[in-house]
Structures are given as C-alpha cells and as structure tokens.
Amino acid sequence: MTPLIDLHCDTLYRLANVPERFFLPKKSAASHLFYEGLLSSGSLLQCFAMFTDLCDPSSPTPLSSVRSQYDTFRRILALSKGKMVQVQNKSELLACKKDKKIGALLTMEESCLSPAPVSLLPAFRSMGVRMATLTWDYHNLLATAANHTIPLSTPKISSLSSGLLQPVSKHPGLSPSGIDYVCEAERLGILIDVSHLSDASFCDVARHSQKPFLASHSNARTVWNVPRNLSDAMLRIIASRGGIVGLNLHEPFLGPSPSSPEQVLSFLVHHTKHILSVAGSDTPALGTDFDGAPGNAAIPDVTFLYRFEHALRHSGFSSYQIEKIFYMNAFRFFRENL
C-alpha cells in the first residue's frame, strides 16, 4: 500500500465540535476523512485546515470559529491515544514516519480574521499552524481571491466580518498588509499556500516571498479553465521555487460535469499528467479537499483513494511516479521547509 500525505481537508469544520465522530466506523462516518479510513489508507501525514467563512452568520466572530476547530483538533489527538501526533517541524515529521504514527499538520484557510491580521500570526504559530492561505473565496484586507463573490447582504453577518471583506477590491493583488503577512509568516516558519488567490495575488506572493510556497488544493487551468486552477506559468513558478501542487478532487475543478467514476478518474489523470509535464515530477501531490466539498463519484471518502492509484497505474505511471504523487513530493517539501 502506497503511503499517503494529503495537503488539505476541512474535516475540523465538518465535525462541528464533536471530535468523537472522527472515530466512528466507516459505515457511520460523519466525514470523508475519519480515523479508520486514515489507518486503512496508510496515512503518513494529514494536513487539517482551520477554515473560516467570513460570511457565515452562525459564527459570532472569525476567531471563535478558529478556536473551536483548534479545540476539536486537540481533542482528536487526545482521543487517538498517541496514534495521531501533531507535526510542527522536520524532526517530528521524521519521527512520525519512523514510529509509524499518523502525523497531523495544522493549517489555516482564510487568514484575515481581524482588522490587524499580521498581529495574529504569533498566536497561530503557538497553536502549531505551519501553513496558511491568505484568502478563501472573498477579497479581504490581505489579498484578492480567485473566486470573489462576496454576499455582504447575508443576514446577520457581523460588522467585524464585513469590515474584513472588500466587495470592490482596493488592490489588485496583495495589499501592503498582505505583503507584511507573507513576510512575517515566513519569518515565523508558516508556509504560504497560494490556493484560492487571484492571479495578481499569486504574482505578488511570488514577488515578495523568500521561501518555497505551495498550492495545497488546486488543479491545472489548461485542462479545465476555472479561476481556482493554476495556469501553466503559475505551475512553473511553483516548481522553480521548490513548491508542490495538491491535486483537488472537487468535481467542478476537474472538468465539465463528470457523470461517472471513470470520467472523474480520467479528469484526475489528465490534470496529473499536465502538471507533471509542465512543472516536473517533483511537483504534483495530493490535496483532496475532503469535507470542504461533496465527495465525488469515484472517490467519496479517503478509503477510495486506491482507485486513483489504480487509474494512474493503468495510464502508464510507474510505481515510483505514483509514490512521488501520493507522498514523496510532499514529504520532501515538508522535510526541507518545516
């Protein structure tokens, strides 16, 4: 069984403060990602995002959402009784592999959680956050997003959250605060994740960052032209900086309305081949987006990832190439940059 490293999931958000559900058996699992599934899939490292929707009226404040997800994360680790451990640096990553434990790396999806987002970075680092997107689907005080529909008319949206959004962008890419955020995050050892950024914001990250960065859950725009996917120029820039790109399983990022498991897998293989041909064999990885999107027809949860492995093999990929995609490229990236 090929080991697995997944760069992105939204399972902490999906569990809704009930971490015990993570340990339900497959037939009762409340999420695409669950403990039994990680074990059976040979998970080496799972990246857990703390996701914030700034237009979610059910959350009192953006920071309260992060705190509750952090509590869920800590409780999951405790309930695993030492079989899942948080990874914050290279030595912990290597120990995880040696001791055959499941590593858990904490990330942020949406970084503009207060009017002074840079000031929150030390607290995030102390939690163990080691990777962060600047935006989700909305322009904010830090950067412009690839998808930029901002429903400011959402009922009960808090005045704080609305003040963090930019319905008409005042900056085409990173704002001055966004540039400061990138620089300070890198100084603190938090990796920059360019998934969800607009093209202009991506270019600004490339211009102002000093360290390798990644796209945790994005596909190839040449294969399927949607804003959330990466252009060939972006793929080459990420590769030239030593970064990686996590293949996203969400069907709208794969192709035109896939109607069968075979078509989903065919699209996934096409994206993989394209990223490999444009950016090289060290670049493609997995960024499933489990629990952040509906499960697809071919891979409804983590236990079905073997279908993607089989599809790659049937398309002519060697065992070594598949291992690079499933874990080696991500392992190399984290070993070099955590």
N, C-alpha and C positions, 0 to 999 in steps of 0.2 A: 504494500500500500504506500503510495506516494505521500510524504508528509505535506502538511497544509499550513500556509500562512495567508491570512485574509486581512487586507488593509482597511476594510471598513464594514461596519454593521451599525444598525440603530437599535439594537436589542435592549439597551438600558432604557430607552424611551418607550419601547413597546411593552416592557414588563410592568410599567406603571406602578412602581414602588412595591411590587410583590415579587421579590427576588426568588422566593421559593418555587415560583412557576418555571424558572430556568432548569430545575432539576426534575421536572415531570418526564415520564417516559414518552417516547416518540408519538404514540397514539394519542396522548393527551397534551402534547407540547403546545404552549401558547405563543410560540415564536418560531421563526425559520431557523434560528440558531438556539441550540439547547445543549446542555451538558453531555447527555448521552450521545448526541449527534457529533459533537466535537471529539469525543473519545473514539467513536467508531470511524471517524473520518481521518484520524491521525493528526489532529491539530497540534502544531508546534507553537503557533502564536496567533492570537486573535486580537485585532485592534477594535476596541469598544469606544464608539463616539458618544460624547455627551452632546446631544442635539438640542438646539433651541429654535423654535419657530417664533420670531418676534411678533407675529400677528395672531398668536394663539391666545384667545381670551380666557382660557381656563387656567393659565399660569399667572399668579399675582405679579411676579417680576421675572425677567430672564434669569437672574441669578438664583432664584428659588428653584427653577427647573433644573439648573446645573447641580445645585446642592442635593436635590432629591435623587438625581441619577448617580451622583457620586456615592451617596449612601447605598443605593442599590448595588453598585459595583463592589463596594467594600463588603457588603453582606454576601454577595455571590462568592467572593474569595473565601470568606469565613465558612460558608456552608460547604464548600468543596473539601474542607478538612486537609488543606495543604496540597491538593492535587492540581489546583489552579493557583498561579502566583503572579503578582504584578511584576512587569518588566519595565525598568526605568533606565537601564544602562546596558552597555555591552556585556559586562560580566554576568549580569542577571540573565541576559539572553542566552549566553553560552551555558550557564548553569542549568537553565531550563531544558536545553537540548540534551545535555549530559545526563540529567536526572529523569528525563522522560516525563516532564510535567507540562501542563498546558500554560503557556505564557499569556498574559493579558496586558495589553498596552493601551493606556487611556489617551483618548484624543478629544479634540473639540470640533464640532461642526456648527459654525457661526461664532465669531469672536467678539462682535460688538454688543456687549452685554451691559454697558454703562456709558454715560457720556464721555468717560475717560478710559477707554478700553485698554490702553497700554498699562495703566496702573494695576490692572487685574492680573497681569502676567506672572508676577512672583507667587501669587496665591495659586494659580493654576499649576505652576511648576511644583509647588509644595504638595499638591494633590498627586503628582506623578504624570501630569499631562506632558506628552512628548511630541505631539503633532497637532496642527490646528489649521482649519480653513478660516479665511478671513470673513467669508460671507456664507449664507445659504442661498436662497432664491431671490433675495431682495438686495437692492443697493442699500448700503449702510454708510455710517460715518467713516469707515475704513476704506471701502473699495466698491466698485461696481460689479454686479453679478451677471453671470451668463443668462440666467432667466431673471426677469426684472419686473414681474407683475407684483405690485405692492397694494394689497387690498386694505388701504387705510380706512375704508368705510366699514371694516369688520366690526360688528357690535362689541362693545365693551373692551376694545383694545386699550391698553393702559397708556396714559400720557407719556410715561417713561419710554415704553417701547416705540411709540410713534415718533418720539424725538430722536430715536436711533436710526430711523429709516430716511431714505432720500427718494421721495416719489419722482422727482426730476433731478437727475444726478448733477451735482455741482462740480464733479470731477470725472473725467472720462475713464480713469483707471484708479490707482491708489491715491488717496488723499494724503496730505502731509502727515496726518495721524497714522494712516495706513503704512506709510514708509517707516515711520518710527516703530510701529508694531512689528514689522518684519525684522528690523534691525535688533530690537530688544528681544524678540522671541529667539532669534538665532543666538544672541549672546547668552541667553538662559538655557540653551540646549533644546528648544522646542522647534521641531521641523515644520517648514511651511508646506502646506497642502494646497495646490492650485485648483483642485476640483471645485466647481461652482463659480470660478472667477470669469469675468468678461475677458475678451481678448486683450483689451487695453490694460486691465489689471494684471493679467498674466505677464504681459511685456514689462510692466513696471516691477513685478516681482523678480523677473529675470535680470532687470537692470540694477536693482538695488540690493538683492540678496548676495551674500558672500559664500553660502554653503549650498550643497546639493538640496534640491527640493523634489517633491513628488506630486503626482495626481493620484489620489487614493482610489477613486472610483469614476473613471472616465474612459470612453472608447474613442475610436478613430472617426473623425469628421468626414474623411474621404469616403469611408464605407457607408456612413449614414449621417447626413448633413443636418445635425441639430446643434444648437449653441453649446450644450453641455459636453459635447465631444470635442476632441483636440484636433487641430489642424496638423498637417504634416510638419509645418515649421515649428509648432509647439512641441511635437513629439521629438524632433531633432534637438531642440534646445534642452529639453529634459534629459535626453540621453547624453548630450555633450557635457552636462553638469553632473553626471553620475547618478541621475534620478531614476525613478521607476514609475510605471503606469499600471494601476489596478483595473483589470477588466471588469466592467459593471454588467450585472446580469439583468438589469431592469429592461424590459422589452422595448419601451419607447426609445431607448438609446442604442438598440441593436439593429433595427431595420423596419420596413413598412409592415406593421401589423402581422407579426409572425403568428401562424394559425396552428402550428403543430410542434411537438417537441423536436422533431427532426429539423424543422426550419429554424427554431431558436438556436439549436446547436450549430447549424450551418452558418448562421449570422455570427455567432461567437467565434467560430473557427476563422471566418473571414476577417473579423477585427483583429484576431491574434496574428494571423499571417501578415496583415498590413502593418501593424505596429512593429512586428519583428523585422519586416523588410525595410521599413523607413528608419527605425530607431535602433535596430540591432538586437541581438539575442539576450543582452543583459537588461533589457527594459521592461518587457511585459511581465505582469504579476497578476494576482487576484485581488479584486476589490468588490466583493459580491453585492454590497448594498442590501444585504439581508435585513429584513424588518424595517427598512426605510422605504420599501416599495413592495407591491404584491409579488408573491412568488411567481416565477414564470412557468410555462407549460412543461419545460424539460427538467428544471431544477427547482422544485417547490420548496426544498429546505436543504440544509447542509449535507444531509446523508445522500443526496443525489448528485453531488459533485463528481462522483466517479463517471457519470455519463459524459461530462465534458472531457475528462481524461480519455475515455474511450473514443470520443469523436476526434480528438486531436491525433490519437494513435492511428485511427482509420484514415486520417487525412495526410498521413506520411510523417508526422512528427516523431522523432526518436524519443526513447525513454529519457535521455539526458535533457533534451529540449523541454519535455513535459515537466521534469523535475525543476528546471530553472523557472518555469512559469508558476508552478504550484508553490514553490517555497524558496528555491536557491537565490533568485534575484532579490527577493525581499529580505532574506536572511543576510545577504551580502550588504544591502543598503543599510539595514539597521546595525549590523556589526560595525560598519565604518562610520556611522553618523550618530548613534545614540551616545 
